[in-house]
């Protein structure tokens, strides 16, 4: 997904733009005076452009997801993943423990 932002907005929110470019694979066009000047994108996307590699199709992405799922299942010895509610509960407990341990 591509989003246009002003140079001022990019300056103020640069950390967020970097995070979204990496985590959400978003691309940002930074404008100055209403004209596009630069693009903020992840290094992965940049390298893909440099090498001329096309973006993965949804079928390739699905295959990668299925392979990752199989590796996770193999590492867990075939045991099922815990329910999402349990994972969220554990994460909240860990976060609470970290916050209470702050000076």
N, C-alpha and C positions, 0 to 999 in steps of 0.2 A: 504494500500500500504506500502511496506517495502523498506527502503532505507539504504544503507551502507555508513557510513561516518567515516573518520579517527578521532582519539581522538583529534587531533589538531583542525580540523574543528568543531567538537562538542564543544570544549572549546570556540572557537571564536564565534560561532553562537548558543550558548546554549539557549538564549532567544527565538530565532526564532524556534529552534527545539521544545521547550516546546509549543509555540503557535501553530505550525503546528500539533503537536501530539494531542492537545486538539481540535482545530478548524477543522482540516481536517482528524482527526483520522488516522494520519500517524504513522508508527512505524519506529524507526531508530536503526540500529545495529551499535554500535560504535566499531571500530576495533583499535587495537594497534599492530603495527608490522605485519599487515596483518592478524591478528587473531581476531575473534569476542570476545569481552570482556563483554560488557553490552548492554542492550536494553533500549531505551527511548520510553515510551508509556504513554498514558493518564491514570489517576487514574481509570477512567471508564473501560478502557480495562483491566487494572491490576486486578480490582475487579472482572470483568467477568471471567478472567482466574483463579483467586483464588477460585471462587465459582463453576468453571467448567461449566459455562453457555455458550452455543454456541452463536456465533454471530447471530444477527437477520437476518432472510432471507429477501430477497427483498420484499416479500409479507407482512411481518410483518412491515417492514419499511414504505412501502406504506400505510398500515393501520394507522400507527402512524401519518403520514403526513396528511392523510384525517381527522383523529380525531382532529388534531391541527387546520386544516383549518376550521372545523365545530365550534370549540371553539372560534376562532377569529371572525368568521361570527356572532356567537351568541352574543359575547361581543359588536360587532359593531351594534347590533340591526337589522341585516339583510342588512344594507347599504353596497354597494359595496366598495371594496378597491380603493383608488385613483390610477390613472395610474402611472406606474413606473417613467415616466418623472417628474411627480409632486413630488414624494417622493425624487428623486435625487435633484431636484431644492431646496426643503426645506432643505435637508441635507447640500447642498452647502451653502445656506444662513446661516444656523446655524454655520457651520464651519467658514465662513467668519466673522461672528459676534464674535465668540470666538477668532479668530486670531487678529482681530482689537482691542479687549479688553485686549490684553496682554500688560504688562508693557514694 
